[in-house]
């Protein structure tokens, strides 16, 4: 899976870190966030990123992120604990663990994510749903019982290599349509990934373009599936083939709600897996993460229950006379993840500031070294006496040898991984991490 490694880089306007529950804004906030102080541009940026937070806590796709990260962590720890040698080379790759199909599952999630790079295109040649035999063989091997993977490919600008329409496209398109149509954000024209849902509709069912809220509703349904891109494509194709796009608003919504109801079994399963994943990533017995474990479960429980009772509640913003007030209502309902403003100041519920710890620990085990531990600014701001720039950069696991344990050392020691000798065999150069 193309995991977005947690690094708070310099940004122009806003950013959201999936699974880490952080919104970073350029705007400088105050001690008590007053949304009345937001101008139009502030609202546009905030809402786009807040929609991503809602996608994380209330959809099957968002829940699978926690489960997948916990699986990766379990695989890395299995490898460490079962290796006879005390010397461990980092990073640990899934194929190194010896677990059957471990790397296949990771590649499958990569496949579902599709493309996400920002790109301006001139024109669309065609859109196809194609059997991907190469990916199928790589992921499932030679089994006769393997399913055939299909990709939604957007061919553009007379190029031979397509832009794959997957989960990332659905996520970004949905947030953009809300930001643009309800909050007046600048129109994006011929931009991947923001216009990809519209591109699919223009090719398969142009009538849907007349009412963008319908595109958002279909995207919200698609996010209940593991393969969101294919789900969106199939629903749009179904709307075109059966003339559903031409229904009256109430009838179209009834169709969408019925479609949502059919996904709730998968949705509930993904939710339960996410809760188990949180227990792996944020053990209740560890310092730093006890409150974090509880707060994350509160976020997901609120999202799960609200989704059960209100179905397509994100899309409902389109039928509100005042979208700002509706999003204030959602903020009151779900609260906010951690906000980091232009001053580098942090805002959020107790425990949310520790959510990046699990991602940082996983990155240490499974990613090339780069600048070392990604929590260095976190530890500096927390004024931990054990902070040592050299150790944090080149051998952060050694903190488990001291009396004062940093967050990463808590994981090494708590999981019983502190008796091994670690070294990075792969490195990469990253820009300094700043918060």
N, C-alpha and C positions, 0 to 999 in steps of 0.2 A: 504494500500500500504506500502511496506517495504521501507519507506522513509529513505534515508541515511542522518541521522541527521548531520548538519554542525558542525564538530569538526576537527580542523587542528592538527591531531595527528602527532607524529614523524613517518616518512616514510623512506623506504630504497632508493627508486629511484624516483617514481613519483606517483601522484594521481590526479584525476579529481573529482570535486564535482558537480553532475548533478543538473541543475536548479539554482546553485549558481554561475556558470561560473568562477570557480577558478581552475587553474592548479598549483600544487605545485611541484617544482623540487628540487632535491638535489643539483644540480649545482648552483654555485654562479655566478650571472650575473653581468653586468656592467650597468652604467646609461643609455646608449643607447645599446639595445640588438643587438649584432652582431651575426647573425646565422653562419657566417663564422668561428666563434670561437668554434662552436659545434663540438665535435668529434663524431665518429660513435655511441658511446653509448648514448651521449646526444641527438642525432637525434632520435634514437630508442625510447627513453623514451618520448621525446617531441611529436613525431608524434603519438604515441599510445594515449596520453592524448588529443592531438589536434583533433584527429578523433572523440573522444567523444564530444568535443565541437561542431564539425560540425554536429554530429548526433543530438545534442540538438537544433540547430538553423535551421535545414533544413529538418526535418522528422516529420511525424505525431506523432510518439511516443514521440519525444522531446517536441513538442508543448503541448501534453496532460499533461505533468508534471506541467506546469504553471497553466493550467486550474484546475487540481486536487487540487493543493495547495491552489488556491483561493477559491475553494469550501470548503475545510477544514476550512479555515479562516472564511468564511462566516457562516459556521455551528457553529463554536465556538462563534462568536460574536452574532449570533441569540440566542444561549443558554444563554449567559450572559445578553443580553438586555431583554429577556423575563422571566428570573427567578425573581420571586417576592421578594425573599430574597436578601439583599445586600451582603450576604456571599457566596462566590464562591469557591468551592473546585476544585483544579487543580490536575492532568490534566483532561481536558474535553474529553470524549470519544464520538465518533459519535453516539453510541446507546443512549447516555444520552440526546441528543438534542430533541428527540421526532419526528424527521423528518422521514417520511416513506422511507424505502429503503436506508437511508444514510449509514448505516454500510454495507449494501449489496454491494453498489458501491465500497466502500473501499476494501472489501474482493475480489470483482471481479478483481480489479486492482492488488491486491496481487497475485491472481491466475495467471494472465497474466505474471507477472514478473518472475515466476518460481524460480528455485534455482540459487544461485550465489556463494555459498561458494567454496573456492579453495580446490580441492581434487585430489589426484593422484589415478587412478584406474589401475587395472591389465588387465582386459579384459571386453569386452561387451558381455552380454548374448543375449539381444534382444532389439529392440526399437519398441514401440507400440503407436498407437493413440487410447486412451481409453476414453470411456464415464466416466465422474466423477460424479456419482449420489450424492455422499455425498456433494461435493462442490456446486453442482447445487441446492440441497435442502437448504443448509445453506444460499446461496446468493439470490435465487429467491423465497424461501418459497414453499408453496404448490400449487401455481398457475398452472393451466392446460396449460397455454399458454407459460410457461417458456421454453427457449431453453435448450438443454442439453449441458453442458460444456464438452469439450474434452481436454485432456492433452496429450502432447508428453512426454512419459516416457522412460528414458534410464535405463534399468536394467543391472547391472554390478556386477562383482566379486561374482556371485552366491548369492547376497543379495536379500531380499524380498522387501526392500524399494527402489524405483527408484529415479533417479536424474531427476527432471522435467525440460525439455528444454523449456525455455520461453524467454521473452524479454531480460533479463540480459545476457543470453547465446549468443544471436545473437549479441548484442552490443559488448561484450568482444571478441568473436571469430573474428568478423570483424576487430576490431582494431589490434588484434594479427596477423592476416594473412597479413595485410599491413606492420606492424612493422617487421615481420619476412622475408617475401619474397621480400620486396622492400628496406629494410634498414638493413638486415643482423642480426636481433636480434636472440638470442639463441633460438633454436627450443624447443618448449614445446612438450613433449611426454606423452600421456595419462593423460592430466591435464584438469579437469573440472574447470572453464567453457571455457577455451581458445580453446580447441580442439573439442568442442561440435558440431559446424557446420560441421567439417570434419567427426566426428563420424556419424552424420545423413547421410551425403553423402556416406560414406563407406558402410552403411547398405542398403540404397535405390538406390543409383546411383553412383557406384564406379568410373565411367568414369569422373565424375566432379573433382575428386582429381588430375587428370593430369594437370588441369589448375586452380590454386587457384583463379585467378581473377574472374572466373565464380561463385565461391562460394561467393566471396565478392559482386558481382553484385546481386545475389539472396538475400543476407543479406540486402543489401541496399533497395531492393524492399520491403522486409518483414517489414522493419522499418516504412513503410507508414501505416501499419495496427495497430490496437489496440492490437491484439493478434499476436505478431511478431513470436513467436515460432511455432505456428500452421501454420502461413502463410509460413514460411520458409519450413517446412515439406511438405506442400501441393505443393509448387512450385517444390521442388526437386522430389517429387513423380510424378508430371506431366512431368517433364523432362525425367524421366526414362521410364514412360509408353509410351510416344510418341516419344522416341528416340531423343529428342531435345538436349540432352547433346552432341550428335555426330555431330551437325551442324557445319558449318564453322564459324569462329569467327564473321564475319560481320552479318551472319544470326542469330547467337545466341544473339548478341547484339540487333538486331532488335526485337527479341522475348522479350528480357528484357525491352526494351523501350516501347513496346506495353503494356506489363504487368504494367509498371509504370504509363502509361497514364490512365489506368483504376482506379488507386487509387487517382487521383488528386482531385476528388470531396470530398473525405474524408479528403485529405490533406488540402484543402482550408478551410473546416469547422473547422478542428483542429487549423489551423493558426488563424482564426478569434476568436475562443474561447481563444487561448493563449493571444491575444492582450487584450481581456476583463479581463483575469486573471491578467495580468500585472497591469492594472488600479486598481484592488483591492489590490494587494500585494504592489504596489508602487504608492500610490496616488500622483498626480501631485501637490496637494496643501500642502503636507507635506514638512517641511525642511528635508534635507538629500536625499530625493527620487525623486525630480523633474527631475534632470538630469539623474538619474538612470532609471526612467521610459522611457525617450526618448532614452537612449542608448540601453536599452534592445530591444525596438521596432526597432531600427536601425539594431541590430544584426539579429532579426527574419525576418525583411523585406528583408534584403540582402540574407539571407538563402532561403527564400520563392521564391524570384524572380530568384535567380540563379538556384534553383532547377527547376523552370518552364522552364527556357531556356536551361539548360544543363543536365537535367535528372539525370543520374547516374554519377555525377561529382566526387564523392569520389573514386569510382571504376576506373575512368579514369586514376588514377595515374599509373595503371599497363601498360598503353600503352605509357607512357612518357619515353623518353630515359634517363631523369634525374629526378627521383622522388623528389629529394631535391628541385630542381628549381620549380617543380610543386607545392610543398607545400609552397614554398616562394610566389608563385603566389596566392595561396589560402589565405595566411596570408595577402597579400596586398589587396585582395578582401574583406575579412571579418574582418580583424584586429585580435587581440587576446583578450581573456578574461583576468581576472586578473591573473598575474603570481606572485608567491611567490617563491623566490629562497632560496638557502641554508643558506643565511644570514638573512632570514626573511624579505628581502626588497621586496616592492610591485611595480609591473609594470602594466600599462594598461590605458585605456581611462578614462577620467573624468567620474565619476559616478559609474564605475564598482566596486569600493571598497565598495560601500554601498549595493550591491546586497545581501550579507548575512543577512542584517537586517531583512528582511521579514521572512526568514527561522528561524532566532533566535526568533522572536516574536511568530511565529506559534509554535515553539518548547516549549516556555514557557507556552503556553495555552494547549498544547495537549500531552506533554511528561512529564514523571516523572522528578523530580527536578535535580538530579545529582549534578553538580557543580554550578548550578544556570545559570545565563545568559551566553551564549556562546560568547558574544561580549566583554568580559572583557578585553582581550588583545588589541582589537580594540580601546576601550575607553582609555586605558592606553597610547597607542601609540599616540592617538589624543590629549592627555593631557587635557581631560575634567576635569574641576574643581569639577564636581559633582560626580566623580568616588569614590565609597566607596565599598571596597572589601566585607565587611560584608553584606551590603544592596544588592549588585549585586548578591551575592551568595544565600541569603535566602529570599529576598523580593524585587526584582528588580522593581516591579510595583510602589513602593513607590517613585521612582524618579520623578513621575508625580506630586508630592506634592511640589517640589522645584521650584525655579525661573529658574534655568538652566536645560533644558530638555536633557537627553541623548537620543540616537536613539530609545530605547525601550519605554521611557516615551512619546516620540512624537507619537508613535502608540497608546498607552493607552489613551492619551489625545485627539489626533486627531479623534479617533473613538468613543470618548465619553464613554470609559470603565473605566475611572479613579475614578468613584464614588462608586465602589464596593470594598468590602474587600476580598482579595484573600489569600488563603493558600494552600500549597501543601499537599495532602493527600497520595501521592505516591512519593517515592524517589528511587534513584539508585546512585551507586557510579561510578564516571568516573575519569579517569586520568586527571590531570590538562591540560587545554587547552593552547596551545602555538602557536604563529604565528612567 
